[in-house]
Structures are given as C-alpha cells and as structure tokens.
C-alpha cells in the first residue's frame, strides 16, 4: 500500500468522523471504497488517534522504509585514512588496500561516507582553464558567415601530444637476432637482446 493511498484512507476516515469517533460501518465503507482490507483501515485510524492523543503530528506512511532488507555491515573507514595518498589514487587501489569489492566502494561513494579527491597529477579545471577553453572554442567559429555560423576547418592546425618524444631524439637501433638463432619475443618495457 503506497503512502499516498494511506493518506487518502486517513483523510476519508477523518471526513466521516464526528468529534473523533467513527460510525459503526465507516471503516467497512472506506475499506470497500479504496479496495483494501478492513483491518488495514482500522489500523491506520488507531495509529492516527494515538498520535493525536500524544500531540504528535499524524504520520501514516509506511514504517518499513529503512528498516527492512539486509542489514548494513559496519565499515571501518579509519583504515582508509591510514593508507598513504599515493596508494589510494583509484578505486581499484582502495579496493586492494581495504580488501573490499569495487561494488562496496562505489556504494560508500554514493552514500557519501567517502568522497573523491582531485589528484595533483590530474587536477580539476580551474575557472581560468574553463575561460581559456571557452575562448578557444569561440575563436574557432568562422565569423565570415553570419547567418550560418560553423566551426573552422582544423586542417591547418597540428596537435602535438604532450607525452610524445621530440622528433629529433635519436631512437635506439633494433638489433636483429643472430643467424640461425630462434627469434625471441620481447615484452613491453623489457630490454631488447
């Protein structure tokens, strides 16, 4: 039974009551009108009367919310504080350090028990960065065509990645295996033989 339906049932009972008392068949009539069992209606009326007698605002919504389902297992977040910052840069790092699943860490993030932080390696954009990016985007609009503005073609612009090596740096020559020797597969990052 939804909370809205509970409120409507209670309002119907209040409308039928006289000086806080219901007639003999009022609960049965209201139960048939809303299509619920008579005991549900009587229980809502009794709950409302006890709350009014104790000078509490009447609340007839479901009391199951937050009390049903699997009980939460308490998590010790003090262990997270003891992990050095460099060892908890990603969710996977935190999972391995705390011996928890990624799903559980995501849940803690969503509930607000832990929060993300900006890495100094990948900082958030500052207002100055945002303005500079927006200015660059506006500068890319072709201003010659007023009624149909379009972005300029980027054929005359070369983008260079920050991590790419300089074109003038000498590359080590690849050594070929000796004749008749079986070829070896070099792993990435392993020195060539």
N, C-alpha and C positions, 0 to 999 in steps of 0.2 A: 504494500500500500504506500503510495507516494506521500510526501509531506504535504503537497498541495491538496490532495484528497482528504488527508487528515484534518487540515484546516477548514475545508468546506464542510465536513461532517460536524466538526465542533461548532462552526457558525450556524449550521442548520439546527443543532440542538439548542444553542443559545436563543435562536429566534423562536423556538417552540416553548421555551421555558417561561415560567411565570414566577417571579420572585426567587429564582434559583432552583425551582423544583420543576421536574418534568411530569407530564401526564402519564397515565398507565401504559398507553401504547405508543408513546412518542419515539422511543428508541427503536421499536419494531418498524415504524413508518419510515424513519430516517434510514435504517439499515436496508429496507427494501428499495428506497429511492436511490441510494448510492450503490446497491448491489454488493454489500458486504455483510458479514455475519453480525448478528445482534450483539454478541459478546464483545466484538471489536468496538462497536459504538458505545456500549456500556463502559468499557474500559477507558475510552477516551473521555467520556463525561466524568467518570470518577477521578481520573487524573487531573482534569481541569478544575474540579471542585476542591481537591486537596491543595492545589497550587494557589487558588484564590483564598482558601482558608488560612494559608501561611503567608499571605500578602506577597506572593511571588507572581511576576507576570506569567500568564499562561503560555506554555510551550508544549505543543502536542506533536512535534516532529519525532521522527524515529530516534530511539536511544541506542540503536545498534551502531551508528556511524562512529568509527574509530575504536570500537570495542570488539568487533568481530574479525575473523580471519586469523591468519598466522601471527603469532606474537613476535615482535621485533627482537632480534638478538642484539644485546648491547655491544657497541663497538668502542674500543679504547682508542681514542684519537690522540692520546698522549704519545703513542708510538710514532705517529706521523710527524709530530713536532721534533722528535729525536733524530729523524732521518735528515742527513745533510741536504741542502737545497740542490746541489748538483746531482744527487741520487734520486730526486723525485721531480724530474723535469716533465715527464709524460705520465699518462695514466698507467701505461704498461709498467713503468718503473715503480710507481706506487704499489701496483698490484703485486709485483715480485717482492718488494720490500716488506709489505704487510701480510703477505701470503693470503691474499683475498682475490676473489674473481673480479674481472673487469666490470661485470654487471653490478656488483655490490658497490664499487667505487662510483659508477655512474649514478646509482641511486642516492648515494651520500651527497654527490654534487647537486642533484636535482632537489633534494630536500633541504639543502643549504647548510649541512653540517660541515662540509669542507668547501672551499672556493678555489677557483683557478687564480693563477697569478701570471703576470706578464714576465717573460724571460728577458734578460738583458740582451740575449742573442737575437730574439725576435720581439722587439718591443711593440706595443700598440702604436697606432698612428697618433701623432700629436696634432693639435689644431693647425700648426704651421704646415705640417706634412699634408693635411687634408686640403688646405687652401692651395698649396703648390700643385697638387694633383688636379684639383678642380680647374685651376688656371690653365694648366697644360691641356686639359680636355677642351676647354673653351677656345683656346688658341688653335686647336686642330679643326675647328669648324670653318668651312670655306665661306668667307664673308662676301664673296662676289655675287652669289646668288641669294637674294633677299627673300624671295617668295618660297624657295625650296632649299633650305639650308641642309648641307650634307657635310660629313667629315671629309677632310682632305685625304687623298691617297697617301699612303705611307711608303711609297716606292723609293723616295729619295732619302729615307731615314734608315740608319743602320743601328740596330740594338745590339749592344755588347753585354754579355753576361758578366757579372762581377767576379765570378769564380774561374772564368776561362783563362788559361795561361796566355801570357803575352805571345803574339805571333813570332817575335824574334828570338824566343828562348829555344836553345838547341834541344832536340829530342834525342834520347839515347838510341843508338842504332840497335835494331833487333838482331840477335845473334842466331844463326842457324845451327841446328844440331850437326854433329859430326857425321860424315857419310857412313851409312850402314847402321847408325845408332837409331833405336826406336824413338819416334817423336814423343816428347813429354808434354803433358798439359799443365800449363802454368795457371795457378789460381790467381784470382784478382788480388793484387797487393803483394803477392809473393815475388821475390826476386827471380828474374829470368836466369836460366842456367846457361 
